[in-house]
Amino acid sequence: MEKNQLPLEGIRVADFCWVYAGPYCTMLLGCLGAEVIKVEGHKRTDLTRHSVIWPLEDPAPTPMPVNQSMALNSLNLNKKSVTLDLSTPEGTAVAKRLVAVSDIVVDNMRAGSMKRMGMSYEELRKVKSDIIVLSSSSRGQGGPQKDYAGYATIHHAIGGGAYITGYPDDAPCHSLADVDLMNATTAAYAILAALYHREQTGEGQFIDFSQIEGVTSLLGESLLGYEMNGEIPERMGNAHPQYAPHNLYRCWGVDRWLALEVHSDEEFASLARVIGQPGLAEDSRFADMASRKKNEAALNQIIEEWTHERDRDWVVDEFCQAGLAAAPSRNGHDIYADPHLHERGAFVTVDHPELGELELVGAPWKMSGADIEIQHAPLLGEHNDYVLRELIGLSEAELADLRKKEVIM
């Protein structure tokens, strides 16, 4: 690979995605060098264009300007924007012309939505025979529940993740956008596999991605345990089936915590020395792993009585110097202040036309010999001229007619 050439340079993605799970998938492809063109209607825009994800002090809800949502700007880096009213035959006809000059089509609408617009995989293959299409829906394109819609909490629950998340004496805990982002990453991986397949065979393909099944695929040993011995895994909080201590411990200050896990008797002896109670290693309640697990509640109390009076980061450093597996449980402020992440360039500054400089999380990888240049999320319809004139080749008369019919902005 030539220096500064990203793996997907020369690949074009027609992005019919919105909210989280679809846009983050195509953003990852854009960070790999693909040209990603976000297609949305100017009358029915991406929901994240109107999202406010932090509390405002305004006495009444403030309308979010269409280009200024931080959710939108975090999930749509390195993309171009074209506006099309896909509810009209003219809009879908233009969309098909975009597909004809693209390599990949991605949507995360309800199953069957693309087909109802005349843009099923079969129809898109007629436009471009080797097109790769990924449709990321709630429960997949087939089966008795294919018409159900859903967001991250639904997928987490039905996929089985919520049931095993939480504390033993409490209800299942729902995860939020992280479920979407995990599914988005899996979908991007599937697209890369399809690109490799096309490179070897010349064949495109349709990827039917179920976000619920994406959650289930991450359950690992929890699902395997039931399959092998019939036992249903239950919620354990931060505990581990064998290891103890294995928990989050409160430290000095407001809502400050650290994670700690011990895997051997030798590590536990080191922990006992650090907290100034070396005799714990000889205490019959904690002398071996089985005993520590049996007396886990008492052990957790002893450890937290010590950590609660001390600074989190100091304690983590002491534990790590002693060879223990410990880490801070960090909030957003901690993450943005982390010198390690800054040294690695985890955060990028983009110049937004309306918001000025924004510091955002960049691509989650580094590549030798390839610089990832991050561009701000596109303004609504910012690249209409480029897409409609240069890529698709619409005439001035065609553009005027589409504007008159409000198919485009």
C-alpha positions in Angstrom: 0.0 0.0 0.0 1.4 3.4 -1.0 2.1 5.8 1.8 -0.9 7.9 2.9 -3.3 5.7 0.9 -6.1 4.4 3.0 -7.5 0.8 2.4 -10.9 1.9 1.0 -9.8 4.8 -1.2 -11.6 4.5 -4.5 -14.6 2.9 -2.9 -17.9 4.8 -2.8 -20.7 4.2 -0.3 -24.4 5.2 -0.8 -25.4 5.7 2.8 -29.2 5.5 3.5 -28.7 5.4 7.2 -29.9 7.4 10.2 -29.8 7.5 14.0 -26.8 5.5 15.4 -26.3 1.9 14.2 -26.1 2.7 10.4 -24.3 6.1 10.5 -21.5 4.8 12.7 -21.0 1.8 10.4 -20.6 4.0 7.3 -18.4 6.5 9.3 -16.0 3.7 10.0 -15.9 3.0 6.3 -15.2 6.7 5.7 -12.4 6.7 8.1 -10.9 3.8 6.1 -10.9 6.1 3.0 -14.2 5.3 1.4 -16.2 8.2 -0.1 -19.4 8.1 1.9 -22.5 9.9 0.6 -25.2 10.4 3.2 -28.6 10.4 1.5 -31.5 11.9 3.5 -34.7 13.8 2.9 -34.7 17.5 3.6 -38.3 17.0 4.8 -37.5 13.9 6.9 -33.9 14.3 8.1 -31.8 12.0 10.2 -33.3 12.0 13.8 -29.9 12.8 15.2 -30.1 16.2 13.6 -32.6 17.1 16.2 -31.1 15.3 19.2 -30.1 17.1 22.3 -28.0 14.8 24.4 -27.2 17.1 27.3 -29.5 19.1 29.7 -30.1 22.7 28.7 -31.0 25.4 31.1 -33.7 26.9 28.9 -37.1 27.1 30.5 -38.6 25.5 27.4 -37.2 23.1 24.8 -35.0 24.8 22.3 -35.2 23.6 18.7 -31.9 22.1 17.5 -30.5 23.7 14.4 -30.3 21.1 11.7 -26.5 21.0 11.5 -25.6 21.5 15.1 -26.5 18.3 17.0 -23.5 16.8 18.7 -24.9 13.3 18.0 -25.0 14.0 14.3 -21.6 15.6 14.3 -20.0 12.7 16.2 -21.5 9.9 14.1 -21.1 11.3 10.6 -17.5 12.4 10.2 -15.9 12.0 6.8 -19.1 12.0 4.8 -20.8 14.0 2.1 -24.5 15.0 2.1 -27.1 14.9 -0.6 -30.8 15.6 0.0 -33.4 13.4 -1.8 -37.1 12.9 -1.1 -37.2 9.1 -1.3 -40.9 9.0 -0.9 -41.2 10.2 -4.5 -40.5 8.1 -7.7 -38.2 10.9 -8.9 -36.2 10.7 -5.7 -35.7 7.0 -5.9 -34.8 7.3 -9.6 -32.0 9.7 -8.7 -30.9 7.5 -5.8 -30.5 4.6 -8.2 -28.3 6.7 -10.4 -26.1 7.2 -7.3 -26.1 3.5 -6.7 -24.9 3.0 -10.3 -21.7 4.8 -9.5 -21.2 3.3 -6.0 -19.8 0.1 -4.7 -21.7 -0.3 -1.5 -25.3 0.5 -0.3 -26.1 0.6 3.4 -29.4 1.2 5.2 -30.7 0.6 8.7 -34.4 1.2 8.0 -37.2 -1.2 9.0 -37.0 -4.4 7.0 -38.6 -4.1 3.6 -38.4 -0.3 3.5 -35.9 -0.2 0.6 -38.0 -2.8 -1.3 -41.1 -0.6 -0.9 -39.2 2.3 -2.5 -38.3 0.1 -5.4 -34.7 -0.3 -4.2 -34.5 -3.9 -3.1 -31.2 -5.8 -3.7 -32.7 -7.4 -6.8 -33.6 -4.0 -8.2 -30.2 -2.5 -7.3 -28.4 -5.4 -9.0 -30.1 -4.4 -12.2 -28.5 -1.0 -11.8 -25.0 -2.4 -10.8 -24.5 -6.1 -11.0 -21.7 -6.3 -8.5 -23.2 -4.0 -5.9 -22.7 -4.9 -2.2 -25.8 -4.1 -0.1 -26.1 -4.3 3.7 -29.5 -3.8 5.3 -29.2 -3.5 9.1 -32.7 -4.0 10.5 -34.1 -4.8 13.9 -34.8 -8.6 13.4 -33.6 -9.2 9.8 -35.4 -9.4 6.5 -37.0 -12.8 7.1 -38.9 -14.6 9.8 -42.3 -14.0 11.5 -41.0 -10.8 13.3 -39.3 -9.2 10.4 -41.7 -6.2 10.4 -41.0 -5.2 14.0 -39.0 -2.0 14.5 -36.6 -1.4 17.4 -33.9 0.7 18.9 -30.8 -0.3 21.0 -32.7 -1.1 24.2 -35.1 -3.4 22.3 -32.2 -5.2 20.6 -30.3 -5.5 23.9 -33.3 -7.0 25.6 -34.4 -9.4 22.9 -30.8 -10.3 22.0 -30.2 -11.5 25.5 -27.7 -8.9 26.7 -30.0 -7.1 29.1 -30.9 -10.2 31.1 -27.3 -10.9 32.1 -26.5 -7.2 32.7 -27.2 -5.8 36.2 -27.1 -6.9 39.9 -28.4 -10.3 41.3 -31.1 -8.6 43.4 -32.3 -6.2 40.7 -33.9 -6.2 37.3 -32.1 -6.5 33.9 -30.3 -3.4 32.9 -30.7 -2.0 29.4 -27.7 -0.7 27.5 -28.1 2.2 25.2 -26.1 3.5 22.2 -23.2 1.2 22.8 -25.3 -1.6 21.4 -25.8 0.4 18.2 -22.1 1.1 18.0 -21.1 -2.6 18.5 -23.6 -3.6 15.8 -22.3 -0.9 13.6 -18.8 -2.2 14.0 -19.9 -5.8 13.2 -21.7 -4.5 10.1 -18.7 -2.7 8.9 -16.6 -5.8 9.3 -19.2 -7.8 7.2 -18.9 -5.2 4.5 -15.1 -5.5 4.4 -15.5 -9.2 4.1 -17.9 -8.7 1.2 -15.5 -6.3 -0.5 -12.7 -8.9 -0.2 -15.1 -11.6 -1.7 -15.9 -9.3 -4.6 -12.2 -8.6 -5.2 -11.6 -12.4 -5.4 -14.7 -13.3 -7.4 -16.2 -10.2 -9.0 -19.5 -11.0 -7.2 -21.5 -8.5 -5.1 -23.8 -9.8 -2.4 -26.7 -8.9 0.0 -25.9 -8.8 3.7 -29.0 -9.3 5.9 -27.9 -7.9 9.3 -30.2 -8.5 12.3 -29.2 -6.1 15.1 -30.8 -8.5 17.6 -28.7 -11.4 16.4 -25.7 -9.0 16.5 -26.3 -8.7 20.3 -26.7 -12.5 20.7 -23.5 -13.1 18.9 -21.6 -11.2 21.6 -22.9 -13.3 24.6 -20.1 -15.8 24.2 -19.7 -18.1 27.2 -23.1 -17.1 28.7 -25.0 -18.6 25.7 -22.5 -21.5 25.4 -23.0 -22.4 29.0 -26.7 -22.8 28.6 -26.2 -24.8 25.4 -23.8 -27.2 27.1 -25.3 -27.7 30.6 -28.8 -26.2 30.5 -28.0 -23.6 33.2 -29.3 -20.1 32.6 -26.6 -17.5 33.4 -27.9 -14.9 35.9 -26.9 -11.4 36.6 -23.7 -11.1 38.7 -23.1 -7.3 38.8 -19.3 -6.9 38.6 -18.5 -10.3 40.1 -16.9 -13.2 38.3 -17.9 -16.9 38.5 -14.5 -17.9 40.0 -12.3 -14.9 40.8 -12.5 -12.8 43.9 -12.0 -10.0 44.5 -13.5 -8.9 41.2 -15.4 -5.7 41.5 -15.6 -1.9 41.3 -14.6 -0.2 44.5 -15.6 3.3 45.7 -12.8 5.8 46.2 -12.5 9.1 47.9 -14.6 11.9 46.3 -17.9 12.0 44.5 -18.7 9.0 42.4 -15.1 7.9 42.0 -14.5 4.2 41.4 -11.8 1.8 40.4 -11.9 -1.7 39.0 -9.8 -4.5 40.5 -9.5 -8.2 39.9 -7.2 -10.8 41.4 -6.4 -14.1 39.7 -4.1 -15.9 42.0 -3.0 -16.4 45.7 0.2 -14.5 44.9 -1.7 -11.5 43.6 -3.9 -11.6 46.6 -0.9 -11.5 48.9 0.3 -8.4 47.0 -3.1 -6.8 47.4 -3.1 -7.5 51.2 0.3 -5.9 51.5 -0.7 -2.8 49.5 -3.7 -2.1 51.7 -1.7 -2.6 54.9 -3.2 -5.9 56.0 -0.7 -8.6 55.0 -2.4 -11.0 57.4 -5.4 -11.3 55.1 -3.4 -13.7 53.0 -3.2 -16.1 55.9 -6.8 -15.6 57.0 -8.7 -18.8 56.5 -11.6 -16.9 54.9 -9.3 -15.7 52.1 -6.4 -18.1 52.0 -7.3 -19.5 48.5 -9.6 -18.6 45.6 -12.5 -20.8 46.6 -12.5 -19.3 50.1 -12.3 -15.8 48.8 -15.2 -16.5 46.5 -17.2 -17.9 49.4 -16.5 -14.9 51.6 -16.6 -12.3 48.8 -19.0 -9.9 50.5 -16.8 -9.5 53.5 -13.7 -9.2 51.3 -15.3 -6.5 49.2 -16.1 -4.5 52.4 -12.6 -4.7 53.7 -11.1 -3.5 50.4 -13.6 -0.7 50.0 -13.1 0.6 53.5 -9.5 1.2 52.4 -10.1 2.5 48.9 -12.9 4.8 50.1 -10.5 7.0 52.0 -8.0 7.4 49.2 -7.7 9.1 45.8 -8.7 6.8 42.9 -5.8 7.4 40.6 -3.2 7.1 43.4 -4.7 3.8 44.4 -4.7 2.5 40.8 -1.1 3.4 40.5 -0.2 1.6 43.8 -2.1 -1.5 42.7 -0.5 -1.5 39.2 3.0 -1.1 40.7 2.3 -4.2 42.8 1.5 -6.1 39.6 -2.3 -6.1 40.1 -4.9 -5.7 37.4 -6.5 -2.4 38.3 -8.0 0.6 36.4 -10.0 3.7 37.0 -13.7 3.8 36.1 -13.6 7.0 34.2 -16.3 9.6 33.2 -16.3 11.9 30.2 -14.1 14.5 31.9 -11.5 11.9 32.8 -11.4 10.6 29.2 -10.9 14.0 27.6 -8.2 14.8 30.2 -6.3 11.6 29.7 -2.7 12.5 28.5 -2.3 9.0 27.1 -5.2 9.4 24.7 -4.0 12.9 23.8 -0.6 11.6 23.0 -2.1 9.0 20.7 -4.3 11.5 18.9 -7.5 9.8 20.0 -9.3 13.2 19.8 -9.4 15.2 16.6 -10.3 18.8 16.1 -12.6 19.6 13.1 -13.6 23.0 11.9 -17.4 23.1 11.7 -18.9 25.9 9.5 -21.5 26.7 12.1 -20.0 25.6 15.4 -16.4 26.5 15.0 -13.8 24.1 16.3 -15.1 20.8 17.7 -13.0 18.3 19.6 -14.4 14.8 18.8 -13.4 11.2 19.1 -11.6 10.2 15.9 -11.0 6.8 14.2 -10.4 4.0 16.7 -7.2 2.8 15.0 -3.9 3.9 13.7 -2.4 2.6 10.4 1.2 2.6 9.5 1.9 4.6 6.4 -1.6 6.0 6.2 -2.9 9.3 7.6 -6.6 9.5 8.5 -7.7 13.0 7.8 -11.0 13.6 9.6 -13.6 16.0 8.1 -16.6 17.5 9.9 -20.0 15.9 9.5 -21.7 17.4 6.4 -24.2 20.2 6.5 -27.6 19.1 5.2 -27.4 19.1 1.4 -23.9 20.5 1.5 -22.7 18.4 -1.5 -25.8 18.4 -3.6 -24.0 20.1 -6.5 -21.1 17.6 -6.4 -23.3 14.5 -6.2 -26.1 15.6 -8.5 -24.1 17.4 -11.1 -20.6 15.8 -11.1 -21.3 12.2 -10.0 -24.7 11.6 -11.5 -24.6 14.1 -14.3 -28.0 15.7 -14.0 -28.7 18.6 -16.3 -29.7 22.1 -15.2 -33.2 21.4 -16.5 -33.4 18.2 -14.5 -32.2 19.9 -11.4 -34.7 22.8 -11.8 -37.5 20.3 -12.2 -36.4 18.3 -9.1 -36.3 21.6 -7.1 -39.7 22.6 -8.3 -41.1 19.3 -7.2 -39.2 19.6 -3.9 -37.4 16.3 -4.5 -34.2 18.1 -3.7 -33.4 21.3 -1.8 
